[in-house]
Amino acid sequence: MTNFIPIFPLGIVVFPGEKVHLHIFEPRYKQLINECYESKKPFGIPTVVNNKLQEMGTLVQVTDIVQTYDNGEMDVKTQGLKVFRTLEVIKAVPDKLYSGAIVNYPENDEDAGNRQLMQKVIAGVKELHRLLNVSKDFKKPEELLQSYDVGHHAGLSLEEEYELLGLLKELQRQEYIKRHLQKVLPMLMEMEQLKEKVKLNGHFRNLSAFDLDLDI
């Protein structure tokens, strides 16, 4: 399926199913949001990395306009629907302030993948959060969590999150996050040990002295 959608390029990655809150202040995007909300039609958020519009993005639906300010700015709630691939950007759309794109929707495998592997990923994300001293409520039972649910919480860079978005099989996404965690967790553990050493430095400690009179 190929179709035209309005686009709102942003320096973020939106995953399917993700709820995203946006503050809208530019006239072109105020127009886009109002039209999409009234017509109940979705729009696309293609990811911008290093000031360059990327090929992949996520179709999103406006679920609520929470507040409209006197100057027309808005706080809105949106939800990610599905991944799209941009075929052509339409910079000037007749009678519109915003741009659009011709897109298609690659087949995206969103099954459970490998549940044992996903449990390892979840355990790794929990350990990451413990080391960073952060807490996260995923608002879902662990057995229902998938890669998209933890993608923003595994310490990925924007570029890495975009790579994850481009993986169209759940098993591939689980493997990607697992490999990332295998790389960053040992580094964080080393930092944790270093912090403990620094805390001890300069403090009195009970240490057993080496006994020079021991028989050798």
Secondary structure, DSSP 8 states (H G I E B T S, - for coil): -EEEEEB--BSS---TT-EEEEEE-SHHHHHHHHHHHHHT--EEEEEEETTEEEEEEEEEEEEEEEEE-TTS-EEEEEEEEEEEEEEEEES--TT-SS-EEEEE----B-S---HHHHHHHHHHHHHHHHHHT-----SS-GGG--HHHHGGGS---HHHHHHHHT--BHHHHHHHHHHHHHHHHHHHHHHHHHHHHHHHTTS--------TTS--
